[in-house]
Amino acid sequence: GLHFQVQLPVAQDKVKDLASRSVSVADLLHFWEKIAEKMPHFDESATTHDVVRQVVIPMSKAEPPEASCAYATMLAGGNYRPPDVMVTHNWGNKFSHLLAAILSEALAHRTYETTARLLAQKQTAILQEELRTSLLRRYWICCFCVNQHASICDTGPAQDSMGVPIVKCSCGVPKHWSGAHCEMDKFDEMIGFLAAVVPSFCQVVAVDMNFMVFTRVWCIAELVEARHHRLQQFPIVHSESSLQKSMQTVTSLDVRNAEASVPADKDRVLDKIHDFDLFNEDLKDLLLHREVGLLSRLSVELCSEAIGAREALEAATQLA
């Protein structure tokens, strides 16, 4: 593990506060229905970053503005709502693919291609029905569970990835980029806390089609920290073909080349690593070890499913 330690009582309170937030499957489906109203130009190519800027931040702005909070806090109405699952993902991924990966996990699927298609076709009624026994499953997702008003809401690009202007938020909430009140640098501590207090707490990795999630420094830190706490870890990929196509890119991973939106975040993670070569080997082992690597195991699983489906089809054809 990277063993980030939070020493100050105020910071420990912040970790517990973060750990008390989550959004449910029902919340996510409701949010999906609202996107077009808040972001008329939304389409399937919109990134998570676009949706945070154009939808999450405006929807979580409060009256009075200085009471603006995390989207999850707004939904909770003061209730303690710890998550069942931590979601590791990259903001450059399509938002529809992030959501599809989470809903697929709730359905116990390991790929999200079908769910993404249902979302794109606005078939949410079908998804609602399929998910009816999982509607209360709760997820910790940084874009909803971190208070964007205490950090990025009034900074950032002038326009989103589709060229539409981003209106800077005027909430006036004090910003905390580091220190005890910062919400963006305590994910590792929070994972440790939730691992101790939530039975069967696990991690889901929403893997984008190009596997960029494995090049983001915080995503790598979360993967390693979750392994350190012996959490069950489930990568959810777009499809078996995207896994086979991009798995090779993971073999050349080097944490020194990982990226972060805030350069100080990268320094903070790298400062905790004593031996980069050993860390990189452990990371590759975590993902690619022939027997227990997260991606290797998933590849075998999906391959077996495909073979099983083919055999079932052949048997059915012979019966006919």
N, C-alpha and C positions, 0 to 999 in steps of 0.2 A: 504494500500500500504506500501511498504518498504521505500518509500520516500528517495531514494538516491539523493543527491543534488550535482550538479556540479557547483562549484562557480567560478573557474578561467576562464577568457575569452578564454584562449588557449584550455581548456578542453571543453568549450561550442562550440568552432569552431570544435573540433574533433567530438562532438555529431552531429552537422549539417553535417559534412563531411560523417560520417557513415550513416546518414539518407538519403543521396543523392545517395546511392548505391543500386543496385538491379540486379537480373537476371530475364529474361522473360521466359515464357514457351518455346518459340522458342530457346532461349539460352540453356536451360536445355536439350532439345531434341538433339541439336547440340553437346553438351558436352557428352551426352550418346553415340552418334555415335563415338566419338573420344577416348573413354576410352580404348578400346581393343588395339588401336594403341600405346597408351602411357603406357599401363599396360597389356602386353600380357597374364599374368597369372590371369587376372581379371575373377572372376566367381561370381555366385549369392550369395556366402557366404561372399564376400568382404565387410568389414565394411566401414562406412563413414570415419573413421580415416585412413584406408588403402588408400582410394581414395584421401584424402587430401594430404597424404605423397607422394603417387606415381604418382598423376596426377595433382591436383590443384597447388601444390607448383612448380613443374617443368614447368607447362604451364604458370604460372604467373611470372616466372623469366624473367627479361628484359635484354636488351642490351643498355646501360651499366648496369651491375648487380645491382648497387646501386639504379637504377630507378625501381626495382621490386616493385610490388604493389598488391593490392587485385585483384583477378580474375575479379570481377565485375567492378573495376576501369579500368582495361585493356580493357574490352569490351566496356565501356562507351565512351572511346576516348574523355574525357573532358566534356561530356554532363551530365546534371543534370537528374538523373533517379530515383526519389523516388519510393518506393515500394507501392503496394496496400495491401500487406499481410506480416505479420511477421511470420516466421516459427520457432516453438519451437520443438527441436528434440535432440536426444542423439547420440553422435558420435560412440557409440558401436553398433548401429543398422546397419543392412545391408544397404548399399548405395542404392541398387535397391529398397528397401522398402521405404526409404526416398523419392526417386524420384517418386515412384508409388503413395505415399500419396499426394505429391504436385500436380501431374498431375490429380489425382482423385478429389482433391479439385477444380481444374480448370474446371473439368467436372461436378461439383456439385454433386459428389458421396460422400458418407460418409464412404465407405470401399474401400480398395485398392487391394484386392486379385486379381480381374480380371485384373487390370492395371499391377500389378506385373507379372502376367502370360504372358501378351502381351509383356512386356519388356524382360522377360526371353526367350520368343520364337522369339525375334528380329522382332516383328510385329510392328515396329515403323511407317510404312506407315499407318496402321489402326489408330494408335494413332494420327498421324499428321492430318488425315482426321477428326477424332472425335473432335480434339482440334482446328480446323481451326479458330473458332471465339474467341478463348482464347489465341492465340499465343503471344499476347502482354501483357497479365496479368503478373504483376511484383511481385517478392518475395524477401524479405530480409532473406537470409539464411547465418548464421555466417560463414560456411566453404568457401563460395564464396565472402562474403561482408566484412570480416575482412582481413586485410593485414597480411597473415601468415608470410611474410618476416620480419615483424617488431616484431615477437614474436617467434614462435615455429620452424621455418624452419630448424635451425641448431642443434636442440636438439631432444631428444625423443628416442624411441626404435631403436635397431640395425636392427630389421626386422619387417615386417608386420604380421598380424594375420595368414597369410598363409606360414610364414617362409621365405619369400623372402626378401633379404636385402633392407634396405632403405638408399638411398644415401643422406648424409647430404648436405643441400643447402649451397653454398659458396657465396651468393649474397653480404654479407657484410653490409646489411641494419642495422642501429642501432636498437637494441631490446628495447622494452618498456613493462615491465611486470606490471608496475603500474605508476600512475602519469598522468599528463595532456595529454601526447601523447599516452598513452596506449589505444588500441582499444578493449580490451577484458573485460573491466569492466564498460562499459557505456551503456549496452543494455537497462537497466531500464530507464535511462534518455532519450535514443533515442526513446523508446516506447512512453514516454510522449510527446516528441517533435512531432513525427509522428501522434499521436492521435490528436494533435492540428492543424496540417497543411494539413493532407491528408484526404479528405472526404471519409467516409466509410472504413477507415483503420481497418483491423481486424487481428486476430491471428488464425493461424492454428497449431494444435498440431499433429505432425506426430508420432503416437503412435506405438512403436515397439510391436511385438507379445507377449513379456513377461512383458510389461508395465514398463520397466526399466526407461523410460523417467521421470516417477514420482518419481524416487529415486535420480535424479541429482539436485544438489542444484541450479544451474542457471536456469534449466527448471522450478523448483518450483517458483523461484523469478520472472521469466517472466510471469508465469501464474497469480500470485498474482498481479503483476504490471499492467498487461493487464486488469484484473478485476477492479482494482482501477481506471483506466481511462475509464471504462465502454465500452471497446471494445467488439465487437461480437467475440466469441471464438468458434472455431470448431475443436473438436478432430476428426481425421480421423484414423480409426482402420483397422486392416488387414481384419477382418471378424466378423460377429456376434458371431461365436463360440469363437474366441480369446477374444472378449469382455466379454462374459459370463464366460470364463475360468479364466481370470485374474482380473476381476473387484474386486474380494474379496481381492486381495493383497492391494488395495488402502485403505481399511478400517483400516489397521494398519500403515499407513504412519506417520512418525515422522520426521520433518525437521532436528532434531538433528542427525539422522542416514543417512541423505542424503550425497551423495558423490560428489567430484569435482576432476578434474584432477590436479588442482593447489590448495593445502590445504589452501592457503591464501584467495582464492575465497570463500571457505566455511566460514571461519572466518568473512569475510567481510559481507556476507549475514546474518549470525547468530547474528553478533553485532547489526544489525538493528532491531532485534526482541526482544520486551520487555517481552512478555508473551508467552512462547513456547506452552503451552497447548491451549491457546486461538487461537494462529496461526494455530496449527494443526487442531483444530475444524473447523476453517474458511476454511482451505484448503480442508478438507473432505467435508464440505458443498458445496464448489465450484464444487467439482467433483461428489458428491453422494447424494446431497439433493434430496429427493423423487420427488419434482416437477420441480426444476430448475437446479439440478446438471448436469454438462456437460455430464458425462457418463451415468447418469440415463436417461436423456432425449434422448440421442443417443440410448440407449438400447430399450426404448419404440418405438422410430422411426423405428429402424431396425426390431423389432418384428412386428410392424404394417405392414411394407413392406412385410415381409415374409408371414403374414396372408393374405394380399391382393393378393400376387402372388399365394398362394395356392387356394384361392377362385376363382381367375380368371382361374386357370388351371382346377378346378373342373367344373366351368361353361362351359368352352370350351369342356371338356370331355362329359358333358351332352348333349351339342349341337350336338356333333359328334354322 
